[in-house]
Amino acid sequence: MGPLERHASGAHPFNSTLETGIRALVVLDALYPRRCDLLEITWLDHLVVHTGDLDGLGVPESLHPDLPNRAGELLVRRQLVEKSLRLMQQVHLVDLFETEDGIAFGASEDAPSYLALLQAPYSLALKQRAKWMADRFEGMQTADIRALIEGRIGRWTADFRAEELPAELLK
């Protein structure tokens, strides 16, 4: 069994590096050519499966259950999203860009071919929601998306920093 298979076979696939990486790739591909920094892709990773957290006409139903404390997921997801993006970069599905503002990530030119292979109902629903989200956020600056996140999920989760978290939450 290779490292990807071992990593993906954990008891919690939603929280695996592989699943998070594929989800981030789906989002980045839908947003292409936009590039996102780590904080923005962490927000979008949450929203693509919790679309019901957004208001408006035509909002698709959330893919994952609307658990009461789901906003807290953002507080512990940043490191996982970062690891997942690095994994997708290692297999040439995500490109890393050094910008004036720091590091940004974008879908590579190989991403569409890989994503076209994902045809399971969940994958198709995820891609549909990512496309809907990309359309919804088209033309919005990161600051505008941040304001939306703060308004819907809460300022304390939108402004998290991994180094501010208690060490036991990062394990």
C-alpha positions as a printed Julia matrix, in Angstrom:
171×3 Matrix{Float64}:
   0.0    0.0     0.0
   1.46   3.37   -1.04
   1.6    6.47    1.18
  -1.52   8.03   -0.37
  -3.57   4.88    0.18
  -2.36   4.55    3.78
  -3.14   8.19    4.44
  -6.56   8.02    2.82
  -7.62   4.87    4.64
  -7.96   6.55    8.04
 -11.11   6.3    10.13
 -12.08   9.92    9.38
 -11.87  10.54    5.64
 -13.45  14.01    5.94
 -10.49  15.09    8.0
  -7.81  13.32    5.96
  -5.15  15.24    4.13
  -6.13  13.54    0.88
  -9.84  14.38    1.04
  -9.15  17.94    2.13
  -6.64  18.27   -0.71
  -9.1   17.03   -3.29
 -11.76  19.38   -1.93
  -9.32  22.32   -2.07
  -8.37  21.33   -5.61
 -12.04  21.28   -6.66
 -12.45  24.79   -5.22
  -9.26  26.15   -6.81
 -10.21  24.67  -10.17
 -13.67  26.27  -10.0
 -12.07  29.62   -9.14
  -9.39  29.41  -11.86
  -7.52  31.65  -12.71
  -7.99  33.19   -9.27
  -5.35  32.28   -6.7
  -6.06  32.02   -2.99
  -3.92  32.34    0.07
  -4.09  29.77    2.86
  -6.63  31.68    4.92
  -8.99  32.19    1.98
  -8.83  28.56    0.84
  -9.51  27.48    4.44
 -12.69  29.59    4.46
 -13.72  28.28    1.05
 -13.02  24.68    2.09
 -15.55  25.17    4.87
 -18.11  26.93    2.7
 -18.04  24.44   -0.18
 -19.46  21.75    2.13
 -21.55  24.16    4.24
 -23.13  26.22    1.46
 -26.24  26.52    3.61
 -24.27  28.96    5.78
 -24.73  31.51    2.99
 -27.88  33.5     2.24
 -29.52  34.19   -1.07
 -31.54  32.67   -3.86
 -30.39  29.39   -5.31
 -28.05  28.5    -2.45
 -27.41  24.76   -2.72
 -28.08  22.55    0.26
 -25.01  21.84    2.41
 -23.18  18.61    1.58
 -22.28  18.01    5.21
 -24.61  18.12    8.23
 -25.29  21.47    9.83
 -23.82  20.62   13.22
 -24.19  23.32   15.9
 -20.46  23.91   16.43
 -19.3   23.54   12.82
 -17.92  27.1    12.72
 -15.3   25.9    15.19
 -13.97  23.62   12.45
 -12.23  26.64   10.96
 -10.14  27.03   14.08
  -8.46  23.67   13.62
  -8.56  23.27    9.83
  -5.84  25.68    8.75
  -2.94  23.27    9.33
  -4.82  20.44    7.65
  -5.63  22.61    4.63
  -1.98  23.66    4.4
  -0.8   20.02    4.49
  -3.4   19.08    1.9
  -2.32  21.85   -0.47
   1.3   20.72   -0.13
   0.21  17.17   -0.97
  -1.65  18.37   -4.06
   1.43  20.41   -5.02
   3.63  17.29   -4.74
   1.45  15.5    -7.29
   1.41  18.58   -9.58
  -2.29  19.37   -9.17
  -1.82  22.64   -7.29
   0.69  25.37   -8.12
   2.28  27.63   -5.51
   2.84  31.3    -6.31
   4.97  33.79   -4.41
   3.23  37.16   -4.45
   3.75  40.56   -2.84
   1.21  39.52   -0.22
   2.74  36.09    0.47
   2.07  32.63   -0.86
  -0.98  31.88   -2.99
  -2.27  28.63   -4.45
  -3.97  27.9    -7.75
  -5.12  24.87   -9.69
  -2.43  23.55  -12.04
  -3.0   22.9   -15.72
  -3.24  19.17  -14.86
  -6.11  19.71  -12.41
  -9.04  19.65  -14.88
  -7.97  16.29  -16.35
  -7.73  14.73  -12.89
 -11.01  16.23  -11.67
 -12.84  15.0   -14.77
 -12.18  11.47  -13.5
 -14.11  12.12  -10.27
 -17.64  11.0   -11.13
 -19.04   9.68   -7.83
 -22.28  11.44   -6.79
 -20.52  13.18   -3.89
 -17.73  14.41   -6.19
 -20.23  15.74   -8.72
 -22.18  17.52   -5.97
 -18.95  18.99   -4.6
 -17.92  20.26   -8.05
 -21.38  21.77   -8.58
 -21.18  23.62   -5.25
 -17.64  24.82   -5.97
 -18.81  26.2    -9.33
 -21.78  27.88   -7.64
 -19.44  29.37   -5.02
 -17.01  30.58   -7.71
 -19.89  32.29   -9.51
 -21.1   33.82   -6.25
 -17.65  35.19   -5.34
 -16.62  36.22   -8.85
 -15.12  39.69   -8.75
 -15.07  39.8    -4.94
 -11.84  40.75   -3.23
 -10.52  38.71   -0.3
 -11.62  41.5     2.07
 -15.2   41.21    0.77
 -15.19  37.44    1.25
 -13.76  37.95    4.75
 -16.62  40.35    5.58
 -19.11  37.76    4.36
 -17.48  35.04    6.5
 -17.44  37.32    9.54
 -21.11  38.12    9.06
 -22.2   34.51    8.59
 -19.84  32.42   10.68
 -18.43  34.94   13.12
 -15.47  37.24   13.38
 -13.65  35.01   15.84
 -13.46  32.19   13.31
 -12.67  34.37   10.3
  -9.66  35.93   12.0
  -8.05  32.8    13.45
  -4.32  32.25   13.52
  -2.89  28.78   14.11
  -0.22  30.12   16.48
  -2.95  31.56   18.74
  -4.58  28.19   19.29
  -3.88  26.06   22.34
  -1.34  23.34   21.52
  -3.83  20.56   22.29
  -6.12  21.75   19.47
  -3.31  21.45   16.93
  -2.66  17.77   17.6
